Amino acid sequence: MKLILTQEVNGLGHPGDVVTVKDGFARNFLVPNGKAIAWSTGGEKQITSIRRARKAREIRDVEHAREIKATLEGADVKVGAKVGTAGRLFGSVTDKDVAQAVKSAIGIDVDRHRIKMAGHIKTLGRHSVKVTLLSNVVATVNIEVVPA
């Protein structure tokens, strides 16, 4: 089955790529999870818009990645969370929450899939997370979880 990827899939491709996969993989995983849409001749417009959006978010080269790394490591990122007694959170802080906090704090759009955390954060205070910009450029971002 021929599909257009809407998200990055490890070992398969990037958003905007046209791929051919087995029918079961497409029906049971890619399409239901929103990672791909069915290919059609009218889908060419979607491909160009997906590629244009990917190019805007893409890191141009190693120097650009190092600039972003310096900005991320120097930023003061605060994540607000609902807190109960003894400083425990209702729920936890996830990579999605961290990505939104980085975007609001410094205006850099970080893909949540590139954020590596040891686990979900369940306490107030300062925590460190790693953001993989390129394979050899990894930024350590210090975040502070505060009561919302």
C-alpha positions as CSV (number, residue, x, y, z in Angstrom):
1,M,0.0,0.0,0.0
2,K,1.3,3.4,-0.9
3,L,1.1,6.1,1.9
4,I,2.2,9.6,2.6
5,L,3.9,10.0,6.0
6,T,2.7,12.8,8.2
7,Q,5.1,12.1,11.1
8,E,8.6,10.7,11.3
9,V,8.6,6.9,11.6
10,N,11.9,5.3,12.6
11,G,13.3,3.1,9.8
12,L,10.7,4.2,7.3
13,G,10.9,7.9,6.6
14,H,10.2,11.5,7.4
15,P,7.0,13.6,7.0
16,G,6.1,14.2,3.4
17,D,7.8,11.0,2.1
18,V,5.8,8.6,-0.1
19,V,6.4,5.0,1.1
20,T,5.1,1.6,0.1
21,V,4.4,-0.7,3.1
22,K,2.4,-3.9,3.7
23,D,-1.3,-3.5,4.0
24,G,-1.5,-4.7,7.6
25,F,1.1,-2.3,8.8
26,A,-0.7,0.5,7.1
27,R,-4.2,-0.5,8.3
28,N,-3.3,-1.5,11.9
29,F,-0.5,1.0,12.8
30,L,0.3,3.9,10.5
31,V,-3.1,5.2,9.5
32,P,-4.9,4.7,12.9
33,N,-2.1,6.4,14.8
34,G,-2.1,9.4,12.4
35,K,1.4,8.7,11.2
36,A,0.4,8.4,7.5
37,I,-2.5,9.1,5.1
38,A,-3.4,7.2,2.0
39,W,-1.6,8.2,-1.2
40,S,-3.7,9.8,-3.9
41,T,-3.0,12.0,-6.9
42,G,-4.6,14.9,-5.0
43,G,-2.3,14.2,-2.2
44,E,0.6,16.0,-3.9
45,K,-0.5,19.3,-2.4
46,Q,-0.4,17.8,1.0
47,I,3.1,16.5,0.3
48,T,4.4,20.0,-0.6
49,S,2.8,21.6,2.5
50,I,4.2,18.9,4.8
51,R,7.6,19.3,3.3
52,R,7.5,23.1,3.6
53,A,6.5,22.8,7.3
54,R,9.3,20.3,7.9
55,K,11.9,22.5,6.2
56,A,10.9,25.5,8.4
57,R,11.4,23.4,11.5
58,E,14.5,21.6,10.3
59,I,18.0,22.3,11.6
60,R,20.1,23.5,8.8
61,D,23.6,22.4,9.8
62,V,25.9,21.7,12.8
63,E,26.5,25.4,13.5
64,H,22.8,26.1,13.6
65,A,22.3,23.1,15.9
66,R,25.0,24.5,18.2
67,E,23.3,27.9,18.3
68,I,20.1,26.3,19.3
69,K,21.9,24.2,21.9
70,A,23.4,27.4,23.5
71,T,20.0,29.0,23.5
72,L,18.3,26.0,25.1
73,E,21.0,25.5,27.8
74,G,20.9,29.2,28.8
75,A,17.2,29.4,29.0
76,D,15.1,29.5,32.2
77,V,12.2,27.1,31.5
78,K,9.3,26.8,34.0
79,V,6.6,24.2,33.7
80,G,3.4,24.8,35.7
81,A,1.7,21.8,37.2
82,K,-1.2,21.1,39.6
83,V,0.2,20.2,43.0
84,G,-1.2,18.3,46.0
85,T,0.1,18.0,49.5
86,A,3.7,17.3,50.2
87,G,4.7,18.7,46.8
88,R,3.5,15.7,44.8
89,L,2.0,16.5,41.4
90,F,-1.5,15.4,40.2
91,G,-0.3,13.4,37.2
92,S,3.2,14.1,35.9
93,V,5.2,16.3,33.6
94,T,5.7,14.7,30.2
95,D,7.8,15.4,27.2
96,K,4.9,17.2,25.6
97,D,4.6,19.5,28.5
98,V,8.3,20.3,28.3
99,A,8.1,21.0,24.6
100,Q,5.3,23.4,25.1
101,A,7.1,25.2,28.0
102,V,10.3,25.6,25.8
103,K,8.2,27.0,23.0
104,S,6.5,29.5,25.3
105,A,9.7,30.4,27.2
106,I,12.1,31.0,24.3
107,G,10.1,30.5,21.1
108,I,11.9,27.5,19.8
109,D,9.7,24.7,18.5
110,V,11.2,21.4,19.8
111,D,9.9,18.1,18.6
112,R,8.7,16.2,21.7
113,H,10.1,13.0,20.2
114,R,13.6,14.5,20.5
115,I,13.2,15.1,24.2
116,K,14.7,12.3,26.4
117,M,13.7,12.0,30.0
118,A,14.6,9.4,32.6
119,G,10.8,9.1,33.3
120,H,7.9,11.3,33.9
121,I,8.6,14.1,36.4
122,K,6.4,13.7,39.5
123,T,7.9,16.2,41.9
124,L,8.4,20.0,42.1
125,G,11.8,21.5,41.7
126,R,14.6,21.6,39.1
127,H,15.1,18.7,36.7
128,S,17.3,18.2,33.6
129,V,16.2,16.8,30.3
130,K,18.1,16.1,27.1
131,V,17.1,17.3,23.7
132,T,18.8,15.6,20.7
133,L,19.1,18.2,18.0
134,L,21.4,16.2,15.7
135,S,23.0,12.8,16.3
136,N,26.2,14.5,17.7
137,V,24.6,17.6,19.2
138,V,22.6,17.1,22.5
139,A,21.4,19.9,24.7
140,T,20.7,19.6,28.4
141,V,17.8,21.8,29.3
142,N,17.2,22.7,33.0
143,I,13.5,23.0,33.7
144,E,11.8,24.0,36.9
145,V,8.5,22.5,37.9
146,V,6.4,25.1,39.8
147,P,2.8,25.0,41.2
148,A,0.3,26.2,38.6
